[in-house]
Amino acid sequence: MPGKQPAIEKEQVNFMGEDEIETPADFVTLGMCIIDDIYHESPPKLLYSNVLGGAGIYAALGARIFRGTDDCKSVGVIIHEGCDFPVKAKAELESWQLSSIFVKTRQLTTRGKNVYSEGGVRDFEFLTPKVQVDHSMLSGHFLMSKTYHLICTPTRCMELVKGIMSRRRAFINEYSQMNFETFETPFFVWEPMEHCCRPNQLPSVLEAMDFVDVFSPNDRELSALFEEEDHGEGTIAQQDLQKYCRTLLAQGFGLKPSAVVVRMGEDGCFIASHTRNLALPAYHTPLKNVKQEDHASWKNKVADPTGGGNAFLGGYCIGLLMDEWHDLGTGLTPFEGAALLGSISSSFAIEQSGMPNLTHHEGKAELWNGERCLDRLDVMRKRVEQLDIPKVSGELFEKSSPWEVSKRPAPATTTSQRLVHRRNTVRDARMRIP
């Protein structure tokens, strides 16, 4: 299949440019744009073709949903535009008004084939050579982003973080007259590639976790990371979920606030941090969780799960920067509150094949599939309040300085105090990058 990288010719579109480098992006994804064909497995049938997709695009969508018209350019994405890139797909991307860099190539656009079984399990293959996004493509506005979404192998994860941090430091030195101190270390949220989630890859995964703030496999990937045998497609056992997360927290991340965020589809997500473990529901309630008397009125709003996990992480990254979770009054930590925004971003992504429809109410308020994202956040707030989640004290995550360990003493009733005994020679691997 793919040989050498295609020759590319860069064209910047909707890019803020050097005159606005003092305003760092809120979010940049290093995931790819892929044009998808979607098939049903049995009987074999092409359902949709030329669908805008790829982990990078869905992650950018998730972030964009919570960045309205005034802040839409704070979301950054890089798209390789092949000679056959669909006109309709480009128009849809441009309608979001992101900070976008289109990289033109004479080669074919990266395309993929998605085949779904009756159980909703996806099989994916590339139909054309893939062209990955690299840290060398970042400049100015993108290079000083507050959050980054990575989807890659452990080795590539470390290479990307090292490259970004090294270039950021050089950039800060070059523009020393500007105040970049607040964003010296960004959030890195890492989504592992499925084929790297195997027991023999665990040491590499743990090493890469030292360079990121959030590690987010889905439940099947988490199981595959620790188990040699595939035990089917059922939900991961709660005891295994907690055991695996404990191992990752104990041996990965180094000495910094961090979290394992396990994406579990219709079952929501599981957030494990040094503060506590917490399960949160998905926005769309599955039938199995609906009361018997409400079955008749229940409607399935999930049309296509493609990209739901990627969109979750885009929203999650924005959630790490936003204050909406402060208003929930439920005692959520930032690592947990960010997951509510992730769940809402995911909910819009899976209501159709392809991207949700963006419109404007009375010319101003943005509507995704006819609804405001903050209205859905209010629905989530009410659900979470019913969970009666206790507030935590002594948490290690300080919103004003997310990469620094809290100086407050941790009460003996929390797990926070254990952090000082963990790998205290590795405060943050990123600090060792020249």
C-alpha positions in Angstrom: 0.0 0.0 0.0 1.4 3.4 0.9 4.9 4.2 -0.3 6.6 7.5 0.2 4.8 10.6 1.3 3.0 12.4 -1.6 4.5 15.7 -2.7 2.5 18.5 -1.1 1.9 22.2 -1.8 0.6 24.1 1.2 -2.2 26.6 1.0 -3.6 28.3 4.1 -7.3 28.8 4.3 -9.2 30.6 7.2 -5.9 30.8 9.0 -5.5 33.6 11.5 -2.0 34.3 10.5 1.1 35.8 12.1 -0.6 39.1 13.0 -2.7 37.2 15.5 -0.1 34.9 17.1 -0.6 36.5 20.4 -4.0 34.8 20.6 -3.3 31.0 21.0 -5.8 28.5 19.7 -7.9 26.7 22.2 -7.7 23.4 20.4 -5.7 21.8 17.7 -6.1 18.2 16.5 -3.3 16.2 14.8 -5.8 13.6 13.6 -6.5 13.1 9.9 -9.3 14.1 7.5 -10.7 11.0 5.7 -13.4 10.8 3.1 -15.5 7.8 4.1 -17.7 5.2 2.3 -20.0 3.5 4.7 -21.3 0.0 4.2 -23.7 -2.4 5.9 -22.1 -5.8 6.3 -24.9 -8.2 5.8 -26.3 -8.1 3.2 -23.4 -6.0 1.7 -24.7 -2.6 0.8 -23.2 0.8 0.3 -25.1 3.2 2.5 -23.2 6.5 2.0 -20.3 7.7 -0.1 -18.0 10.7 0.0 -18.8 11.3 3.7 -16.6 13.9 5.5 -14.9 12.0 8.3 -11.6 11.0 10.0 -10.6 11.3 13.7 -9.2 14.8 13.2 -12.4 16.2 11.6 -14.7 14.6 14.2 -12.5 15.9 17.0 -12.5 19.4 15.5 -16.3 19.1 15.3 -16.5 18.2 19.0 -14.5 21.2 19.9 -16.2 23.5 17.5 -19.7 22.7 18.9 -18.7 24.5 22.1 -16.9 27.4 20.4 -19.6 29.6 18.8 -19.4 32.1 16.0 -17.3 34.5 18.0 -14.7 31.9 19.0 -14.9 29.4 16.1 -11.4 30.3 14.9 -9.9 29.1 18.2 -10.3 25.6 16.8 -7.5 24.4 14.5 -7.3 21.6 12.0 -5.1 20.6 9.2 -6.6 18.9 6.1 -4.8 17.2 3.3 -6.7 18.1 0.2 -6.2 15.6 -2.6 -6.9 16.2 -6.2 -10.3 14.5 -5.8 -11.4 16.2 -2.5 -15.2 16.5 -2.7 -16.4 20.1 -3.2 -19.3 19.5 -0.9 -17.0 18.3 1.9 -14.8 21.3 1.6 -17.8 23.7 1.6 -19.1 22.0 4.8 -15.7 22.4 6.5 -15.5 26.1 5.5 -19.0 26.7 6.9 -17.7 26.0 10.4 -15.2 28.9 10.0 -12.4 27.1 11.8 -8.7 28.0 11.6 -8.0 25.6 8.9 -4.8 24.8 6.9 -5.6 22.9 3.7 -2.5 21.1 2.4 -3.0 20.5 -1.3 -1.5 17.4 -2.9 -1.5 15.9 -6.4 -2.3 12.5 -5.0 -5.7 11.1 -4.2 -7.5 12.2 -1.0 -7.2 9.9 2.0 -10.2 7.6 1.8 -11.6 4.9 4.0 -14.1 2.1 4.0 -16.3 1.6 7.1 -18.3 -1.7 7.3 -20.7 -2.0 10.2 -22.1 -5.4 11.4 -25.6 -5.8 12.9 -24.1 -5.3 16.4 -22.7 -1.9 15.4 -19.1 -3.1 15.4 -17.0 -1.2 12.8 -14.4 -2.7 10.5 -12.2 0.0 8.8 -9.6 0.0 6.0 -7.8 2.7 4.1 -8.6 2.7 0.3 -5.9 5.2 -0.6 -2.5 6.0 1.0 -2.8 8.0 4.2 -1.0 11.3 4.8 -0.5 12.0 8.5 -0.5 15.5 10.1 2.9 16.3 11.6 4.0 18.9 14.2 6.2 20.6 11.6 3.0 21.8 10.0 2.1 23.9 13.0 2.9 27.6 13.2 1.9 30.6 15.2 -1.7 30.3 16.3 -1.6 26.5 16.0 1.8 26.1 17.7 0.7 27.9 20.9 -2.6 26.0 21.3 -3.9 25.4 24.8 -5.0 21.8 24.1 -3.9 19.2 21.6 -5.7 16.0 20.5 -3.5 13.2 19.4 -4.5 9.9 17.9 -1.5 7.7 17.2 0.9 5.0 18.4 2.9 5.4 21.6 6.1 6.2 19.7 4.5 8.8 17.5 2.8 10.3 20.6 6.1 10.9 22.2 7.6 12.3 18.9 4.7 14.7 18.5 4.8 16.0 22.0 8.5 16.4 21.9 8.3 18.2 18.6 5.5 20.5 19.7 7.2 21.4 23.0 10.6 22.0 21.4 9.1 24.3 18.7 6.9 26.1 21.2 10.0 27.0 23.3 11.8 28.3 20.2 8.7 30.3 19.2 8.4 31.8 22.7 12.1 32.8 22.6 11.6 34.4 19.2 8.6 36.4 20.3 9.8 37.1 23.8 7.9 40.4 23.9 4.6 38.5 24.1 3.3 36.9 27.3 2.9 33.2 26.6 3.7 32.2 30.2 0.1 31.2 31.0 0.1 28.6 28.2 3.7 27.3 28.5 2.5 23.7 28.8 -0.7 22.8 27.0 -3.0 19.9 27.7 -2.3 16.8 25.6 -5.1 14.3 25.2 -4.0 11.1 23.7 -6.3 8.6 21.9 -4.4 5.4 21.2 -4.5 3.5 17.9 -6.5 0.3 18.3 -3.7 -2.0 16.9 -1.3 -0.6 19.6 -3.6 -1.8 22.5 -2.0 -5.1 23.1 -0.2 -6.5 26.2 3.2 -6.4 24.5 2.7 -2.7 23.9 1.8 -1.8 27.5 5.4 -0.7 28.4 5.4 1.7 25.4 1.9 3.0 26.3 3.1 3.7 29.9 6.2 5.5 28.6 4.1 7.7 26.3 1.6 8.5 29.1 4.4 10.4 30.8 4.1 13.0 28.0 0.3 13.5 28.2 -2.4 14.6 30.6 -5.2 12.4 29.5 -5.1 8.9 28.1 -8.4 7.9 26.5 -8.9 4.4 25.1 -12.4 3.0 24.5 -13.5 0.0 26.6 -12.5 -2.6 24.0 -9.0 -1.1 23.6 -8.5 -1.0 27.3 -9.3 -4.7 27.6 -7.1 -5.5 24.7 -4.2 -3.7 26.3 -4.3 -6.1 29.3 -5.7 -9.3 27.9 -4.2 -11.7 25.4 -7.5 -13.2 24.4 -10.5 -11.4 22.9 -13.4 -12.2 25.1 -16.0 -10.8 22.7 -17.7 -7.5 22.3 -19.5 -7.3 25.6 -19.2 -4.5 28.2 -16.0 -4.6 30.2 -16.5 -5.9 33.8 -16.5 -3.2 36.4 -13.8 -4.9 38.5 -11.5 -5.2 35.4 -12.2 -1.6 34.4 -11.1 -0.3 37.8 -8.1 -2.7 38.0 -6.7 -1.7 34.6 -7.2 2.0 35.4 -5.4 1.6 38.7 -2.4 0.1 36.9 -2.3 2.9 34.3 -2.5 5.6 37.0 0.2 3.9 39.1 2.7 3.3 36.4 2.0 6.0 33.8 1.7 9.8 33.6 4.6 10.7 36.0 4.2 13.3 38.7 1.4 15.5 37.4 -2.4 15.8 37.5 -3.8 13.3 35.0 -6.7 11.0 34.1 -7.6 7.9 32.3 -10.9 8.5 30.4 -12.4 5.3 29.1 -15.0 5.9 26.3 -17.8 3.3 26.6 -20.2 4.2 23.8 -23.9 4.1 24.9 -22.7 3.4 28.5 -21.1 6.8 28.8 -17.5 7.1 30.1 -15.4 6.2 33.1 -13.0 8.8 34.5 -10.1 7.5 36.7 -7.8 10.0 38.3 -5.7 10.3 41.5 -8.7 11.9 43.1 -11.3 9.1 42.5 -13.1 7.0 39.9 -16.4 8.1 38.4 -18.8 6.8 35.8 -20.9 9.3 33.8 -23.8 8.5 31.5 -24.0 9.2 27.7 -26.3 12.0 26.6 -28.5 9.6 24.6 -30.0 7.0 26.9 -29.9 3.5 25.5 -33.1 1.4 25.7 -31.7 -1.0 28.2 -31.5 1.9 30.7 -35.0 3.2 30.1 -37.8 2.3 32.5 -40.2 -0.4 31.2 -43.1 2.0 31.3 -41.2 4.5 29.1 -40.2 2.0 26.4 -43.1 3.0 24.1 -42.1 6.6 24.0 -38.4 6.0 23.7 -36.8 7.0 20.3 -33.4 5.8 19.1 -31.5 9.0 18.0 -28.3 7.2 17.3 -28.0 6.8 13.5 -24.3 6.1 13.1 -21.7 5.8 15.8 -18.8 6.7 13.5 -16.7 9.5 15.0 -18.6 9.6 18.3 -15.5 8.9 20.4 -13.3 11.4 18.5 -16.0 14.1 18.9 -16.1 13.3 22.6 -12.4 14.1 23.0 -12.8 17.4 21.0 -15.5 18.5 23.4 -13.5 17.1 26.3 -10.5 19.3 25.4 -12.7 22.4 25.4 -14.3 21.3 28.6 -10.8 21.4 30.3 -10.7 25.2 29.5 -14.4 26.1 30.2 -16.2 27.1 33.3 -19.6 25.4 32.5 -18.9 22.5 34.8 -18.4 25.0 37.7 -22.2 25.8 37.5 -23.3 22.1 37.8 -23.1 22.2 41.6 -22.3 18.5 41.6 -18.7 18.5 42.9 -17.2 17.4 39.7 -13.5 17.8 39.2 -12.3 19.4 35.9 -11.3 16.0 34.5 -14.8 14.8 35.2 -16.7 18.0 34.2 -15.0 18.1 30.8 -16.5 14.7 30.1 -20.0 16.2 30.1 -19.1 18.5 27.3 -17.5 15.5 25.5 -20.7 13.5 25.9 -22.7 16.4 24.3 -20.3 16.8 21.4 -20.5 13.1 20.8 -24.3 13.1 20.9 -24.5 15.5 17.9 -21.9 13.5 16.0 -23.8 10.2 16.1 -27.3 11.4 15.2 -26.6 11.0 11.4 -24.0 9.6 9.0 -21.5 12.4 8.5 -21.6 15.8 10.2 -24.5 17.4 12.1 -26.4 20.3 10.5 -25.3 23.8 11.6 -27.9 26.6 11.5 -28.4 29.9 13.2 -31.5 30.9 15.2 -32.5 34.5 14.3 -29.2 34.9 12.6 -27.1 34.5 15.8 -27.5 31.6 18.2 -25.9 28.4 16.7 -28.0 25.3 16.5 -26.6 21.8 15.8 -29.3 19.5 14.5 -31.8 22.2 15.7 -30.6 22.4 19.3 -28.2 24.6 21.3 -25.3 22.7 22.9 -25.8 24.6 26.2 -29.4 23.3 26.3 -28.1 19.8 26.2 -25.5 20.7 28.8 -28.4 21.7 31.1 -30.0 18.3 30.5 -26.8 16.6 31.5 -26.5 18.9 34.6 -29.9 17.6 35.8 -29.0 14.0 35.2 -25.7 14.4 37.1 -27.4 16.1 40.0 -29.6 13.0 40.4 -26.4 10.9 40.8 -25.7 12.7 44.1 -22.0 12.7 43.5 -20.1 13.7 46.6 -17.7 16.6 46.4 -14.0 15.9 46.7 -11.4 17.8 48.7 -7.7 18.0 48.2 -7.9 17.5 44.5 -4.7 18.0 42.6 -6.0 19.8 39.6 -5.8 23.6 39.8 -7.6 25.2 36.9 -5.3 28.2 36.8 -2.3 26.0 36.4 -3.3 22.6 35.1 0.2 21.2 34.8 1.4 22.0 38.3 0.8 19.8 41.4 -1.4 21.6 44.0 0.5 22.9 47.0 -2.4 22.3 49.3 -2.1 19.5 51.8 -4.3 16.5 50.9 -6.7 15.2 53.6 -5.9 11.7 54.8 -9.4 10.6 53.4 -8.3 11.2 49.8 -6.0 9.3 47.5 -4.3 12.5 46.6 -1.5 12.2 49.1 -0.3 9.0 47.5 0.9 10.9 44.5 4.0 12.1 46.3 5.2 8.5 46.5 4.7 7.8 42.8 7.7 8.0 40.5 8.8 11.3 42.1 11.8 11.5 39.8 9.5 12.2 36.8 7.5 15.3 37.6 6.6 15.8 34.0 8.5 14.2 31.1 7.8 17.2 28.9 10.0 19.3 31.1 13.0 17.3 30.0 12.5 18.1 26.3 15.3 20.4 25.0 
